């Protein structure tokens, strides 16, 4: 492929492999154990993520109260991402993973206890303890995710990093397909306490995967966690325009294209179906993610990462706007009344909304594969932890900003406006950014430059 070729052509030209490449799993058992453990525990993570929103909505009936789960944890997560990246660069990454996993596990147990207390006494509990525990879990998970991501180039060779990232996309798709759907079914069938307990049990698999890692001390001297270490990372990022732009475009997408905080209200009064509809719509996103990972064989032959990322995010914006249009049509009531039970759902429009969200999952995963690979291959190992910390802040902080924007705008207007306006804004902003920075647009993975 020449530099002038379109990246979408590069995706179609290679015919040697259509499906995902399993070589990282077959040839690197350490990666395989971590992959399997993360896949299983991630299902539990999404069970709790969806169930907490349903639990708070059940207590308060307030969409903005659900949005505050992300808003309250935003600043602690930013701090945790930066600190966790410094820890990953300065200490044995296996030890950092073990400690942060234990803290996250303890937070999950606390949520189980709160839900059990709620089911055993009259009246409804205050929601602030849930905010505290979900924030603690988010902080620990941010440190863990930043460290885990920086481990990949240490346990697989450089030429397999993009394939390992594609496999991680599959596991994320499976988690997001099974977890939210399971959350909706479990909440309806067995209640909140046992639903949260499922996460506590599944978390064990992820912890065992971490225990199976070898020691991963720093390869070179790294500054102790603190301001100087952080300054080193920021100085490097200032000289890394391509990595920096990969962060910016993701912030745009996640801040303006997040309809998930609206799903409890949509399931209750717009599409109908209640918790089951929430699970179906969230899982639809994951199905798109999973299918992208499943058919990710050609990713090793795509080189123009910048253009591929930009076009994928623009497509993400278009699908987000389509989802909002479907919800707007449903809100007119032309298709009859709906209710919170599954037998009162607007099934045709639910299917259309699910297709739109599957499109967002598929396009976002294309972007994620190339953004992650760009970061892991263009940055030196001694900076990967800190850059992964910033990256995790972006990919987790951006959605929380998006939750606040969507939740607040929905309260002031209507539930369909945030995805419509946000999706169209994404398309326009990404088009401008691609034109503005030529180094990102011309990025070539055969000569990775930060």
N, C-alpha and C positions, 0 to 999 in steps of 0.2 A: 504494500500500500504506500502511495506517495503522500507527501504532506498536503497536497491539494485535494485529496479525496475526501468525500463526505464521510463522517463517522458512521452514519446509518448504513452506508454501503459496506463499511468494514464489518458491521455486525452480520451482514448477509453473505458476504463473500466466502468466509471460511466454511468449508463443508466437512471438515474432519470430525467435528463433534458438535452436535446440537444440544445434547443434554448436559447437565452439570458434570464437571470433572471431579471424580471421587479420589483422585490420586493423593491429596493431602490426608484423607482418612486412611487409605490403604497403606501408605508408606510412612506415616508418622503417628504412631500409637498415642503419643502424649497429646497431640492435637485432637486425635479421635476421642480420647477420654474426656477432655475438656469440652469438646463439641457436644458429646452425648449428655454430659451432666448439665451444661448450660441449656440445652434443648428442653430437658425435662423440667428443670427448676424454673425456666422462663415461662412455662405454661402456668405455674402457680403464681408467678409475678403478675401476669395479666388477669388471672382470676381475681386477685386482690385489687388490682388497679380499677377494674370495672365495678367490682362489688362495693368498694369504698364509695364510689360516686353514687351508686344506687342506695347505699346505706344512708349517706348524708341527705340525699333527695327524699328518701323515705321519712327521715326525721324532720326535715325542714320544709320540703316542697319547694325549694328555692334553687333555681339553676345557678345563680351567682354564688351561692354557698358551695356548690359543687366545684365551680371554677376556682374558688379560693384554695382548694387542695393544692393546685399547682402554683397559685400566686404566692401563698405563704412560704412555700418551700423554695422559691426561686433564688433569693439572695443566699440562703445557706447552701444551696446546690452550687452556686457560682463559686463560693469560697471553697467548698469541698472539691470541686473539679480542679481548681488551681492547686490546692494543697495536695490532693491525691496524685496529680501529675508529678509534683515535686517529690512526693514519697516514692513513686514508682521509679524515678530516676536515681534517687539517693540510696534506696535500700533494696533488699531482696524482694523481687516482685511477688514471689510465692507467699512470703510472710504478709505482705500488704493485703493480698487477696484473702488470706485466711482470716485476718483480724476484721477486715471490713465486712466479710460475709457473716461472721458471728454477730456483729452489731445489727446488720439487716435482719438476721434471723430473730434476734431478740425483739425488734420492733414488730415483726409479724405476730409473734406470740402475744405481745401486748394488745394488738388489734383483736385477736381471737378472744382475749379476756374481756375487753370492752363490749364486744358483741354478745358474749355470753351473759354479762351483767345486764345488758339491755333486755335480753329475752327473759330474765328471771325476776325482774322487779317492775312494779307499776310505774307509769310515766315514761317519758323519753329522756335519754341522757343528753348532756351538753355535747356539742360537736368539737369543742376545742381540744380534748384529749386525742381525738382522731387526727386533727391537724398536726399535733405534736408528733404522734407516732408515724404518720405518713411522711412528715418532714425528716425525721430521723432515718427512716427507711430510704428515703430519696438521697440523703446525704451519703449514707453507707454504700448504696448502690452506685452512686456517681463515682466514688473513689474506686470501687470494685471494677466498674466498667472501664474507667480510664486505664487502670492497670492491666486488665485482661486484654484490652485491645493492643496495648503496647507489647504484649507477650508474643503475639502472632509471628513477627519476623524472627523471633528467637527460637521458635519450635518448628517452623517450616522454612524452606529455602526461599530466596527472593523471587524466583520465577514462579512460585506457587502462591504468592500473597494474594493476587487478584482472584485465584481460584478458591483460596481459603475464605476470602471475603464473600464470594458468591455462595459458598456453603453456609456461611454465617447468615446470609440473607434467607436461605431456605429454613434454617432453624428459627429465625425470627418470624418468618411467615407461618410456620407451624405453630409457634407459640401464640401468635396473634390470631390465628384461625381457631385453635382449640380453646385457648384460655378464656377469651370474652364470651364465646358461645357457651362454654361450660359454666362460666359465672352466672349467666342469665338463667340457665336451667337449674343450677344448684340453688341459687337464691329462691327461685320459685318452688323448688322441691323440698329442700331441707333447711332453709333459712340461712341467715347471715353467719352465725357462729361456726357451723360446720363448713360453710363455704370458705371462710378464712383459714380454717384448720387444714384444708386441702393444700393451700400454699405452704404452710409450715412443714407438711410432710414431703411435698415434692422438692422443697428447697434442699433436702438431704442429698439428692443426686448431684446438684451443682456443687455442693461442698465437697463431695467425694472426688469430683473432677478436678477441683482446685488442689486437693491433697495429693493427687496423682502427678502434679507437676514436679519437675526437678527444681533444684535451687537455681534462682535466676538473679544473681548479684549483678551490680553495675559492671559494664565492660570497661569503663574508664572512670576516672575520678569525677564525681558530681558534687556540686555545692550542696551543703545541708539545706533542708527545707527552710525557707525564709525569704526575705525580700531580695537578697542578692540572687538566689536561684530563680525567683520569679522574674527579676530584671533580665537575667540571661535569656530566659524563654521569650520575653517580650522583644528583646533586641534581635533575637533570631527571627521572630515572626515579622519584624519590620523589614527584614531583608528577604522575606519569602512571599512575594506577591501572589504566587499561584495558590499556595496553601491558604493565605489570608483571604483570597477571593472565594475559595471553596467554602470557607466559613460564612462569608457574607451571603452568598446565594442560598445557603441552607437556612440562615436566619430569616431571609425574606420568605422562603417557602413555609417554614414552620410557624412564623408569626402571623401569616395571613391566610393559611390554608388548613386551619384546625377546627373542624366541625364537631369533634368528639364530645366536648363538654355540653353540646346541645342535644345529644342523643337521648338522655332521660326524658327531656321535655317532648322531643319528637316522638318517642315511643309511647308516651302517656297520652298525647293529645293531637298529634298531627298525622302520623302514620298508624298509630295504635299498636297494640301488641305488648306494650310495657317492657319489662326486663328482657324478654326473649328477643324483641326487635332490636334492643340495644346490643345484645350479643351477636345477632345476625349481621348488623351493619358494621360492627367493629371487626368481626371475623371476615367480612367481605374484603376489607382493606388487606388483611393478611393473606387472603387467597391470591390477590394480585401479586403481593410480595413473594409468596411461595412459587407461583408460576414463573416469575422472572428468574428466581434462583434455579428452578428446575431446568429451564431452557437457557442457562447461562454458559453453556459450553464455549461459545465464540468469544467470551470476554477477553481471553488471553491474546486475541488477535486484533483488538481495538486499541489504537494508539492515541487518537486525538481526544483525550479525556475532557478538555475544557468545553469543547463544542457539544460532546455527548452529554455532559452534565447539564449544560444550559438548556439544551433542547428537551431533556427529560424533565427538568423542573417546569419549563413552560407547559409541557403536556400535563404535568401534575396540576398546575393552575387551571387549565381548561377543564379537567375532570372535576376539580373542586367546585368550579362554577356550575357545571352540569348538575352536581348533587344539589346545590342550592336551588336551581331551577325546578328540579323534581319536588323538593320540599315546598316550594312556593305554589306549585300546582296542587299538591296535597292540601295545603292550608286553605285553599279556596272552598273546600268542602263539596266540590262537584261530584265526588265519588261516594258520597254518603257519609254518615256518622261513623266515628271510630271510638275505641275505648282502650283501657289499659290491659285488658285480657287478650290472649292470643287469638281468640275467635272473633275479635273485633278489629283485626288488622286490615289495612288497605294493601292487599297482597300485590296487585300489579305495580303500584308505585313503590312498594318496598323492594321489589325485584329490580326496578330501574335504579333506585337509590343505591342498592347493593352493587350493581354493575359500575356505577360512577365511582364508588369508593374502591372497588377492585382496581379500577384504572389508576386512582391515586396511589394505591399500594405498589402497583407494577412500575409506574414511572418513578416513584420515589426510590425504589430499590435499585433501578438502573443508576440513578444519581449516586446513591449511597455506595455502591460497589466501587465506582470510579473515584469518588471523593476519598474513601478510606484507603484505597490503594495508592492514590497520589500522596497522601500524608505519610503512609508507612514506608514508601520507597524513596521519596524525595528528602525525607528528614533523617538525620543521623540518629543512631540508637540513643545517644546520651541526651537527645532532645525529645525523643518519642513520648516519654511519659508526660512531660509538661505540655507538649502539643496535643496529646490525647486528652489531657485534662481540659484544655481549652475547647477541644473538639466535642467532648462530652457535655461541657457547659452549653455549647451551641445547640447540640442535638436534643438536649433535655430541657435547657432553659428556653429555647425558642418556642417549643410547644406550650410551655407554661405561660409565656407572654401571649401566645395565640389563644390559650384558654381564657385568659383575662379579657382580651380584646373581643373574642366571640361572645363570651358570656355577658360582658357589659353591654355590647352593642345589641344583643338579643333582648336584654331587659329594656333598653331604650326604644327599640324598634320592633323587630319580629325575628323569628328563628331562621328564616331563609336568607335574610340579607347578608349576614357575615360571610357565608361561603360564596355567594354570588359576587359580592364586591371584592372579597379577598382573592378569589381565584383570578378574576380579570386583572387585578392589580399585580399579581405575581407574573402573569404573562408579560405585561408592559415593562415592569422593573427589570426582569431578567434580560429581556431584549436589549434594554439600554445598557446594562452592565456588560453584556457580551461585546457590544460594540465599543464600549469605553476602554476595556483592558485587553489589548491584543496578545499579551504574553499568556494569559489564561486561555484565550480563544485558540491560540496556536500550540498549546502544551502538547508535547510528544512524549509518550511513556517510554519510548526507546532511549530517550536522553532526559531522565527525570530531573527537573530543576525546581527547587522549592519556591 
